[in-house]
Structures are given as structure tokens and as C-alpha cells.
Amino acid sequence: MSVCYRHPSNEAYVRCQRCERFICPQCQVGAPVGFLCPEDAGQTAAAALAGVRSSATATARLTARRISTSATPVTWALIAINAAIWGIQLLVPSVTNYLVFWPVAALNEPWRMITSGFAHDPSSVLHILFNMYSLFVLGRVLEPLIGSLRFTALYLISLFAGSVAFLTLSELNAYELGASGAIFGLMGAYFVILRALGGQLGQVAGIIAINLVFGFLMPNVAWQAHIGGLIGGVVVALIFANTRSLAKRALQAWLVSGFAVLLIAAAYFVADYKITNFFGF
């Protein structure tokens, strides 16, 4: 658990790009290369007034290097798992039938609501490449910010929320596979966390909107999972953003767990209602 060096009661996700001390939103000073602590921000201003010019290009490269080498074990593990499963699907095509999610199987084989998020269309390399690239880009930013444990919870809950939405909004004999629901959850979470940090939201909002519209226009795309994953990611990120202090750590865990239980309960009741009415028993 990382806390702000100036406010020990505040949990911190961001490091000063110069001294690398953790700083909470209250202490973050925006700079061209990221966020600085108040001390380093003051030193930068003083240096500028004294006529000392730092190399912005070198600093930007150093920042990019730090971001690219940040500890993101969960992101890489998820990419490896998805790639391995896709490889198995290519070698043993029948495996796909045991991984995809059909709403009609929600009560008897509920694990498909998770396994479907780790399987991809074996006939399209673009399907897995696009999802894994998105996971790489979002993961290397979000995981260092919120921590590996929270990132894991965010990813899995978003994935499951996507399946719940697909179960609710699609036909019983439809099927879904792919990590898109979880990816949309990461997009929504990034939007919420960036807003909490006082960042610019226009570009992120535009990317989310374009991807949502793309899901509606393209055939054979589970847009329901996109919406569900996005909502799930936003809810989890809102919990994280509003329970950042150490005093609220237990509350954060309870709220995230409660939201997960709520999704499980919703999945059960929706599946029971739809299947019962469809088969008439």
C-alpha cells in the first residue's frame, strides 16, 4: 500500500516524475512530462526563472522508459494466458466449444462467463491482436496506478459484467468469446481515474465512443458485452477513486466484493428467468 509522502493518510497511485515519491491528487502538479510533487515543481519554476533550460525531450524519454518498465505482472500474465489459450484453440479447434459462453448454459456451466473472456476467434488473428494490444496499452498505465491486486479485480469484474450484460440482452442461443468486455472495463476505469487525477478527458471519451459505435456497426460483435464491461469498469473505478485513504481500505474491499456478489446474483436471476420462460418449466 503506497501513501502520499506529504499526506500519510492518503493512498497514492502516482509517483513524482522527478524524485519518484508517491503523491496524492492534492499534491500533484501538472507538467509536460507528467505529474511533479510541489517541491520539484517549485524547483522547475525557479530554474526556469534563473534561465536554466532542461531538456524536455530527454525528460520525456526517461518518463516513457519508466512507464514501459513499470511492474505490470498481471498485464503480462493476462496477455500470456490469452495467447496460450488461442494457440491451443488453433491446435485443438474443439476446445473452443468448451470455452465460449451461451446464455442457455448460464445455470449449468456458469464458468463459461469467465472462460469466454480468455478465448478468441481462431479464424481471425486480428481479434486477439487488437484485444491484446489494447490490454497492453491500458494495462501498463492502469496497473502501476492502482496496483496489481486492484487491477486483477477490475479486469475480472469487468469481464464478468460483460457476460452478465450479454446474458441479459442477447438471445439464449447466441454466443460470445473474447476479452472485449474486460477491455471496455479498462477503458471506463481509465476515464474515471484520469478524471479523479484532473487529466484531460476529451480524447479518452472519444476513443470509448468510437469503439462503442464500432461494436454496433460491425456484424458478429457482442456489443452487449462491451456495454456491460464498460459499466462494470466504471463502477469499480469509482469505488477505487472514492476510497483511496488508508482509513477506507476495508470499505473499498467490501464495496468491490459486494458489487461482484451483486453481479453474480443478477446473473443467476436473469438466467433462471429467461431459461424458465423459454423452456416453459
N, C-alpha and C positions, 0 to 999 in steps of 0.2 A: 504494500500500500504506500503510495507516494503522496507526500503532502507539500504544500507551498512552504518555501523556506522563510517567508515573511509572515505567513498566517498558518501556523501548525494545525489549526482546527479545520482547515480547508483541504480537501483532497485535490490533487493537481494531476492533470493529464499531459501538460505541455512543459517542455524544457526551454529555458532561455537559449537562443541560438548562439550566444557567445560564451557564457560561463557554464551552460548546461544544467543550472539549478532548476528544480521544478517550480513553476509559478502558476498560481490560480488566475482565473479570469480578471479578478480585481487588480492583479499586478502585471498583467500582460500589456506591453506597449507595442503597438504595431510598427513594423519596419519592413523595408522592401524585401528582406530576406527571411521574414517570419516574425516571431514574437521575441521581444527582449524584456529582461527584468528592468525595474526602474533604475537601478544603478548603472547598468550597461547602456540603457537608453540615454541617461544623462551624460555618460562619458562620450557617447557618439555625438551628441549635440555640442558638447564642449570642444571636441576635436574639430568638428566642422567649423565652429566659430574661430578656432585658432588657425584655421587654414590647412589642417591636416586631412588629406583626402585618402580614404581607404579604397581598396579595390573591390568594387561591388561584384564584379564578375568572379573574382576568386572566392569571395564570401558565399556567393550563390552556389558555386560548385561544391564548396565544403558542406553547405547545408544539404544539397542534393545527395552528396555522398553519405552524410549521416542518416538521412531518411532511408536511402536504399539499403544501408547496412543495419537498420534498426532490427531489434529482435522481434521477428514475426513468425514464431514457430508454428502457430496454429494455421496461419495463412498458407504456409508451405505444405503443412501436413494435409490440409484440405485439398490443395491442388494435386498433391501426390496421390491421395485416395481416389479422387475423381479420375485422374489419368489412369491409375491402375485398373479401376473398375471398367473404364471404357476399353482398355486393352483386353480385358477378359471378355467383354461383350463381343469384340472383334473375333477372338479365338473361339468362343463358345456362344454363338448367337442366341441359343435358347435361354441363357442366363437372364437376358433382358426381360423375359416373361415373368421372372420371379422378383423383379425389382420395381417395375412400373406400378403406378397407383391407379386402380379402377375404383371409383366411388362405391360400386356394388360390393367390393371386397373390404370396405372400411371396418365392418364389425368383426369379420372372421380373420382378417390379415391386416390389422392396423399398422404394423411396422412398415408397410408399403408407403405410408405417408411421409416417412423419413428416407427410406432406401431409394425412392424415386428421385430424390434430390441429388443423388450421387451417381445416377445413371444418365447417359446421353444417347442421342440418336446415333447408332453405329454406322448409319449410311451417310452421315454428314459430319465431316471434321470441323466445319465452321461452327457447329452447335457448341461443341466443347471448347473450341479455341476462344470463341467470343466470351463465354461464361468464365473461363479460367483467366483470361486477360483482365476482365472486369474485377474478378476476385483479387487478382494480384494488385491492381491499381488501388482499389478501395481498401484492401487488407493491409497494405504497407503504410497506409495513413491512419486507419482506424485502430488497428491492433496496438501500436505503440501509444496511442492516445488514451485508450480505455483499459488496456491490459488484456492479456491472453484469455483469462477466465471469462471476463465480461464479453470479449469478442466471440468466444465459443458459444456462450449463451445467446448472444444476439443472432449469430448465424443460424443456429439450430431452431430457435423460436421463430425466426423469420421464415425459414424453410417450412416448418410445420404450419405456420399461419397461412402460407401459400396453399398448402394442401387442404386446409380447412375451407378456404375460400373456393377452391376448385370443387371440393365435395359439395359445397352449398349451392354453387351457381351453375354447375355443369350437369349433363345427363349422367345417369348411373353407369352407362356403358362406355362413356368417354374415358380417356386415359391421359396421364401426364408423366413426363420424365424430364429431368434437367434441373440445374441449380438456379434457374432464373428467379424463382420466388425468393431464395436467400439473397441473391444479388440485388434485387429490388429492395429488400430489407436493409442491406448495407447502404444503398443509395439514400433511403429515407433517414437512416440513422446519421449519415454524414451531414445531411441537410440540417437536422436538429442540432447536432453537436457544433457544427460550424456557426449556426445562429447563436448558440449559447456562448461561443467564443468571440462573437462580434464580427464574424467574417462576412464577405460578400456572398449573397445567396443567389443572385440572378443566374449565373452560369450553371450552378448545380440544379436549380429548379428547372432550367431549360433542358438539361440532359435528362432529368427524370421524365419530364413531359414528353419529350421526343421518343423515349423508349416505351412509354405507355401507349402512345399513339401508334408506334410501330407494331406493338403487340396486337392491337385491334385490326390493323390493316393486313398483316401477313396471315396467310392461311396456316392452319395446324399449329397455332401458337396458343398456349394456355394463358390467355390474358387474365383469367380469374386468379391464377397463382401469382401473377405479377402484382395485382391489386392487394391480395391478401398478404404477400410478403412485404410489400411497401408499408401497409398499415401496421403489421407486426413489428417491423424495424423501427418505425416512428414511435410506437408506444414504448418499446424497450429503451430507446434512446432518451425519451422524455423522462423515464424513471431515472436513468443514469444522470441526466443533466440536473435533475431537481433533488438528488440525494447524494451530492458529492462530498459533503462534510463527513468526517470520521464519525460524528455523533449519529449520522443517519445510515451508517453502513448496514446495520441489521435490518432497518426498514427497507433499504434497497433490495436486499436478498429476499425478503418476504414479498415485496411487490412483484419482483420478477418471477418468483416461484408461483405466486398467486395468478399472474397473467398466464403462465404456462398451464396451470391447472384449469383455468377458465377455458383456454383453447381446447384442451383435452375433453372437457365436459361438453363444450359446444360441438365438437366433432362427433362424440357419441350420440348426442340427442338428435343432431341433424341426420346422421347416418341411420339411426333407428327409425326416425320419422319417414325418411324417403324410401328406405328399403321396405318397411312395413306397408306403406301405401302402394308401392309398386307391385309387390307380390301378393298383397291382399291378405296377409295374416297378422 
